[in-house]
Amino acid sequence: MDSYFPSSGDDAAKLLRAQEISRYRITEGEANRNLHLLAQLAAQVTCADISGVTIVHDLHVAVVTGTGVVPQHFNRDDSICAHAVDVQAPFFEVQDMSVSPRFATIQFTEMRHYAAATLFSKRGYLLGTLWVMSCRPRALDESQGLLLLGLGRLAVDALDKQYCDAATGMHNRSSLLQQLQEVLAGSDASEVTVGYIDLTGFHQINEIYGRDAGDRILSEVANRLQHWIGREDLIGHLGGDRFGFALRGTAQDDRLQGLCKTIDKPFSLQEGPLYGLNARIGVVRRSLPTKVSAGALLDMAETAGRMIVSVHGFSVIREYGAVLRDRTRMLEALLKLLEDRPDAGELHMFYQPQVDFSNGCLIGFEALVRWTHPEMGVIPTQNFVALAESSGHCYELDLRIARLVCSTLRRWLDAGLHVVPVSLNLSRATLIHPRLPNAISALLDEMDIPGALLEVEVTEGHLLEAPQAIHQSVDALRSLGLRIAIDDFGIGYSNLDAIATLRFDRLKVDRRFVHGVADNPTTASLFQLIQGVAKVADAELLCEGLERQSDLDWLRHHHAYRVQGWYFSAAQSVDQAERVLRSWKYLSRQPAGASDLRTLFEVE
């Protein structure tokens, strides 16, 4: 049977086929079990001696799995599988290769018969063959040929499932990372640039015009990105509206700006007018060779992209630099901390007293956390808490803090101290986490602590972000006996409707309405409005940030006696707070004035 060799053809077509083939560059020994099983079945149904799956590239062919053969590479000119692909027919067969001079130097010279089902990708590109060979000349009968064709279609499905993204036909994440890892291990380039693309505005297309329109736009984005990336570099679809890429060599800024223009060009929708998409694009450059893995580089690029707060009509690029390296280092340390790794340092709890100065009573503590790392030292609370929230680990962190607080409460109870409630600051994600109430209940049972000794602070902004979920969580926590406080009231939306439907025990006035209240009539008026809200809600009012005697006197005059702030005490360590409780145990037998309370909190 003669073979047909196509002309050189259009360069663009060659580029697209090369990109399509590159998606299936299977590492030796990595082919999945389904492909191997299909090769075995092909040999059985055709009564062949050997069989295999071959991917045909521009310069070589790769036998990726088979029966009676091992994974290996051949020169393209010496491969009969390349001839089968060049014929561009679904089925190719040579009954006796020994009589054809063109196959005289082919591999497996002891084989005489060859038959193959040509593998066409779902996008119509020729990938390679599912083939069988026999030592004797022969021809497959019609049923054997049909079975081989059917197995060939299954082989394409298996290849696509493992290496190809169904929505765009691009590399999927695992295929992209595999090939990037090969670049890192064996490239002649001095540098590689890895990028992460996060489209903005894509979800609105699905919501407004439907999923079919979204799929068409996604396909168009993929086509544009494939033309931008070129033949030598890598690009893949990571899922949803996210893509990843890798550029060999030094990526000039104009190349990356070209990516922005590629994405920013408006898309045409059949259902409506032109529609614009933009992207957050994170990139990381790395000199080669490098010990950093492909997955780690893509994560760095993603981190850089996610640090872009917003885009306004055009795509934005952010490079992974020193600040982001520090963030990644801190995130790695945080994950170790949550895994109880000894090299991650420790969380230490501090407790700031809350007092009622009208009768000299200690009424509670607010729990504050500090993280001390063996190399990075004391890490500011706002830094690692924000990192936990942005990386999706705030629930684990908050539960760890709650455990530390409950452990301290148990210690104080065992010491026979008069223990006061401790308030916890929980993130929004933790508050709406469906497992939070059960986790708190289990913690209280384990430590044998009454729920009334814990107070959960809900910031005013949380009430608007997820009101229904917050209300359900608050109700469940209250059923365990916990107190609920509205924190930082006055600095957010001051949404009276939101707090009117929420059962809470305490309203905490933010420090900006306490500090300087004695001197500023506007601040004083706003304070009195907040005080009125607490009265209407039948909730206790607690004033944060008290630092001055004049403000204390003003608060006394306006009957706002419950306070927290440096005027009385900064946050204290566990041991210092315990000494306060021991001292207060004796002082509580008789009323104390404000000066007595300040003496009580003095650190020895």
N, C-alpha and C positions, 0 to 999 in steps of 0.2 A: 504494500500500500504506500502510495506516495505521500509525502508531507508537503504542506504549503507554508512558505515563509513570507510573511507580510513585508511590505516596504517599511522604510524607516518611520513614516507616519508623522503625525503632528507632535511637536515637542510638548505641548500642553497635555496631550493624551498620554504621552510617555510618563510625564511627571505624575499625573493622577494615578496611573497604574502602579508606578513605583511606590507612591504613598500608600496605595491600597495593599500592595504586597508586604510593605514594611510592618503592617499591623500584625502579621502572622509570623514574625521572626522568632520562632520558638527556640529557646535555649536547648542545647543537646541534653537529652534525658528528661526534659520537662513536659513532653507532650502528655495530654491527659489520657486517662484510662479509656475513655470513650473512643478516642481515635484509634488506640491500639486494638480495642475490641472490634471496631469496624474493619480494620485491616485483617484481623483474624477471620472474621466472617466472610470477607471478600475472597480469601484463599479457599475457604471451605465450600462456598456455593459455586465457585468456578473450578474446583478441583485443581488449584494451582499449587506450585511448589513454594513460592515466596510471594509476599505482597507488601505494600507499604503506602504511606502518604508522603507526597513530595511537594514542597513549595518551590516554585520556580522564580528566581530573582533575575536581575539583569545580567549578572556575570557568573552566577553559580546557581546550583540547585541544592536543596537541603532535604534529605530524607529524614523526616522527623520521628517516624515510628514505623514499625512493620513486623512481619512474621518471617523469620529466616534471615533478617537483615538487622544491622545495628544503625542507629542514627549517624549520619555522615554527610559530608559536603562533596560535591563534584563540580568540575568545570562545566559551565552551561553547554558548551559546544560538544561535550562528550556524553550528554545525557539524552536518552530517548524520551524522558519525560518533558524536556524542553521542546523536542519536536512535536510531542502530542499537544502541548499548549499552543505552539505556533500554528498548528492546523486550525485552531479555534472552532473545533467541532465538539459536541457533547461527548462523543464516543470515538476512541482511536484504538486501532488494533493492527498489529503486524503478526501474521501467522507464522512466518519463519524468518527471523532476523539474519540468519546465516547466509541467505541468498541475496541480501541487499548490501552493496558496498558501503552505503551511508551509515550502516549500523555495525560495521566490522570492528570498530574500536570501542564499542559501547561497553559500559560496565556490565558485570555479571555475564562474561563471555560464554559461560556454559549454558546460558538460557537461550531458548530458541523462540518461544512465543511471548508476546507482550500484548496486554489489553489494558485500557485505562478509561476511567470516567473523569472527564475534565471538571475541575472544581471552579465554578463561577461564584464570585461573592454575590451577596444580595444586591449590591450596587452595579452588578453586571461585569465586573472585572475578572479576568482570568487569574487564578491563584496558583494552580498546580494540578496534581492528579492523585486519584486513588487508583493504584495499579496492581496488576497481578502478572506473574511470569511463570513459565513452565519450561522444563528441560526438553520437551518434545514439541515439534511443530503441530499446530492445531488451530481451530477456530471456535470461539464460544458460540453456543446456540443462542437462540433469541431470548429464552428465559434467563440464561446466565447473564447476558448483556443487560437486560432490564434490571436484574437484581444488582448488578455492579453500578448502574446509574443511580438506583435508589439509595444504595449505600454511600455513593458520592455526595448526594444531597444531604444525607445525615452527617457526613464528614464536614461539610461546610457549616452546618448548624453547630457542630461541636467546636469548630474553630472560632466561629463568631461568638459563641457563648463564653469562651475562655478569654479571647483576646480583643474582641471588637464590640464597641458600644452600639447597641441596637438602634438608638435614636438618630445617630449621626454617621455611623459607619467608621468613625475614628477609632484610634486606640482607646480602649477603656483604661481605667486607672492602673490596673495591674500590668497591662501590656506596656503602657507608657513608662512605668517605673522600671520594668524589666529592661527595656531598651536603654533607658537613661543609665541604669546601672552598668550596662555593657559599655556605654560611652565613657563613664567614669573610670572603668577598669582598663580600657584599651584604646582610647582615642589619642590621636597624634596632636590634637589641639592643645593649646596652652591654657585655655580657660573655657568654662561653660557658664552660660547664663540660664537659669531656670526661672520660669514665670508661672504665675497663677492669675487667672482671669475670672472675675466675678461680675456677671452682667447685672446691671441695675435697670429696673423697669420691665423685666421679662415677665414677672408674675402678673403684672397688670394686663399684659397681652392675653394670657390665659383667662383672666377673670372677665375682661371686657369682650374679647373676640372669640373665646373658646379655645379648647385644647388643640384642635386641628390647626388653627392659625398659629398657635404657639409652636407646634411641631414644624410648620413650614418655615417660620422665622429661625428656629433653632438649626434647621438644615441649611438655611442660607448663611447663618453665622459660621457654621462649620465649613461651608464651601469657601467663604471669604478667608477664613483663618488658614485653610489648606493652601490657598494660593499665596498668602502672605508668608507662610513658613518656608516654602521652597522644598527642594528635594533632599537636602543634606541634613535637615533638622527635624525635630520631633514635635508633634502636637497631639493632644488627646482630649477626650471629653470625660470629665471627672464625675459627671452626673448633674442633673438639674440645669442650672444656668452657669455652671463652672467648667473652665477648661484649664489645661496645663500645657506648658511648652518647654522646650530646651533648645538653646542655640549653641552650636559648637563655635569655638573661637570667641574673639572679643566682639560683643554686641554693641555697635555704635548707637548713640542716642537717636540718630535719625531712623534707624531700623525700628526702634521701639516706638518712636513717634508715628511711624508708618502703621504700626499695629493699632494705635489709637484712632487714626484716620479710617482704617479698615472697619473698625467697630462703629465709629460715630456716624458713618454715612447712613442716611435714613433708609429704612426698609419700606417696601411697598406692600400694603395689605389689601387683599381683594375686598375685605369687609369694611374698609375705611380709608382714610388718608394715609400719607406717609407717616411712619412711626419711627421715633428715634430711640436708640439704645445707647447706653454708655457703660463703662466698666471701671471697676476698681482693679488695678493691675499691680500685683506685687512681684518684684524680681529680686533674685540673689545671684551674685557673681561669685564664682569659686575657681581659683587656680587649680590646674591639674598637674600631677595626680593629687587626689585628695582622699582622705579616709572617711569623709562624710558620706553617708549613704544617700541614694536617690530619694528615698522617702523623707529623710531629714531635710534635704534641700527643698523639696516641694513644700514641706511644712513651713520652712522659713519664708518661702515666697508667699504662702498663704497668710502667714502672720503679718508680713508687710502689707499685703492687700487689705486685710481686715483692719489695719490701723488707719486706713483712709476713712474719715468720718462721713463725708458726703461728696457727691459729684453734682455739678450744676451745668448740664448741657454738653459736657465733654468728658472723655475718659481721663483718668488720673493714674499716674504711675508713682509708686513709692518703692524705693530700694531698701533692702534689708541692710541696715547699718548698725552702728555701735549701740544705739538706744534699743533697737530690736534684738540685738544679740544679748544685751543685758536682760531684756524681757524673757527671751527664750531660756537663758540660764536660770532666771528666777522661777520660771514655770517648771523647769526640770527639777529644781530644788523643792518646789511646792508639791509636786507629785511624789517625790521621795518622802516628804514630810507626811503626806497622807497615807503612805505605805509603811510608816513607822521605821524608815531607814535611819540608822544612827548617825549617818553623815549629813543629815538634813537639819540638824539643830533641834530646837525645842520651842513650843508655844508656851508663853508664860502669861498667866492671868493677873490682872490688876483690878482693883475695886475702888471706885470713887464713892465716898459716902453721900447719902441723901439724908437731910435732917429736917426736923420741924423745930425751928428756933423759938416758937412760942412756948413750948414746954420742955425744950432741951432734949428732944428724943432723936435717936438714930432710927430712921424709918426704912432704910434700905441701902443697897449698893447698886451701882451700874457696873457690869463686867466689861472690861476693856482688855484686848488681847495684844500681846507683843510677840514678835518672832525673832529669835536670836539664832543666826546662822554662823557656823564655825568659820566661814571665809568671808561672807558678806556683812557680818556684824548684825546690828539691830536693823531690821528691815521695817520701814515705816508702815504702819497698819494700813493706811489708805492704799498703799502700793500693792500689797499682796492680797488684800480683800478685793480690790478692783480686778486684779489678775484672775483670782478664783472665779469671779462673776463672769468675766469675758471668756474664760476658757471652759466654763460649764462645770466647775468643781466647787461651787459655793455651798451646795448642799452638804457635801462631805466635810468641808471645812467648818460649817456652822454646827454640825452634829458633834464634831470633835471638840469644839469650844464648849458646847452644851455639856458634854461629858466631863470636861475639866471643871466646869462650874459645879455640876452636881457632885463630883468627887470632893470638892472643897466644902460644899454644904454638908456632906456626910461626915467629913472630918470635924467640922465645927459642932454638929449635933452630937457626935460621939464624945466630944470634949465637954459636953454639958453646957454649952454657951447658949445665950439667948439669941437665936439666929433670926436675922431679918431677911426679907425677900431680896432676891438679886435679879436685876433686869438684863435681858439678853437682846442684842441687836441682831436680827436675822435679815438676810437679803430677801428681795422679792421672790427670786426663784425658789428659795427654801420655803418661804411662806406658802407658796402655791403648790409645793411638791406634794403629790398625793400620799406619800408615805410618811410625811412629817408627824401627824398626830400619833400614829402607831409607834414611830421611833421614839417620840418623847414619852409616851406611855410606858414603853419597855424600859427606857432609861430610869424613869421614876421608880418603877417596880424593882429594877435591879439594885438601885441605890437606896431603896426604901425611904424615899423623900416625898413629903406631901407636895402636891402641885402648887399650893398657895405660896410656896417659897420661891417660885419662878414667875417672872414677869417677862412678857414678850413685847418688844417695842415695834410698832407698825408706823412707818413714816407716812406723812400725809400724802405724798406722791404715790405710794403703793396703792392707796384706795382707788385711784383713778385708772391705774394701769391694768388691773385685773380684779375689779370689784367683786364679782360673784365668787371667784376662787378664793379671794382673801376672806370674804365673809364666811365661807364654808370652813376654811382652816381655823379662823378665829373662834367660831362656834365649837369646833371640835376641841380646840385647846382649852377653852373655858370649861368645857365639860370635864376636863381633867383637873380642874381647880386652878389653872394658871390665871394670872392677872394680865390684862391687855392695856398697853399704854399707847397713845398717839404721840409719836415723837416729832420734834422739829415743827410743831404747829405754828403756822403763820408765815413760813417762808415759801410754801408751795402754792397750791391753788386755793387754799382755804375753802374747799368745797363743803359747805355745810350739809348739803344733801347726802354726800358720801358718808360723813360721820354720823348723820342723824339715824342711819339705818344700821350702824355698827355698834354693838355693845362693847363698851370699853370702861376701864376703871380709872384711868389717869390721863390727863392732858398735859404734855410737857411743852412749856413755852421755850422757843428757841432763844439762845443767848442774845441775839440782836435786839430782842424786845425786853431784855433784862439789863444788860450792860448799858449804863448811861440813862436809865429810865428816870432817875431823879433830876436830870438836867435838861431833858429833851421833851417838850410837851407833846410832840407828834408820837414819839415812842411811847410815852405814858398813855396817850389816848388809845393807841393800838393795843397796848397791854390790857387795858381795861375792857376792850372789846373781846379779847381772847378770854379774859377772866369771866366775862358774861357767858361765853359759849360753854365753858366748863360748868358754870352754875346751872345753865339750862339742861345740860347733859347729865347733871348730878354726878360729876366726875371730880376726882381730886386734881388740883392744879399744882404742878411742880415746875419751879423756875430754874432753868439751866443757866450756867455761866455767871453766877454771882461772884464778883471780885471786889466790890467796893463797899465801904461802910455806909456811904450816902445812899446807895441803892438798897441796902438792907433796911435802912431806916424808912425809905419810901415804901418798900414792900410791906413793912410792919404796919405802917399807917393805913395801907390799903388792904390789910388782912390777908396777905399772901405770904404764908409762913413756911411753906415747904420749898426747900431750895437745894441746889446742888452746884458746886463750883469751888474755885480755888480760895475763895474767902475763908471757907472752913477747911478744905483739904483737897490736895491733888489726889490722883489715883494712887492707891497703895498696894504693895505686894500682898500676897496671901498671908505671910507672917505678920506684916504690919496691921492688916485688917483684922487678924485674929487677936492681936493685942488690943485693938480698939474695942472689939466685942468683950474681951475680958474686963477691960476697964469700965466699959459702959454698964456691965452687969452690976457693978457696985454703985456707979453714979446714978443709975436709973431709979434707985430707991428714993431719990429726992430730986425735985425740979432743978434744972440747970439753965443758966443763962447762955447767951451767945458766946461770951468770953470763955465760959467753962467748956463749951463744945469745942472751941478752937484749941484749947489746951489738950483736950482729949485726943485730937487728931494729930498732935505734934509728933513727928517721927523722931525716935530716939537715935 
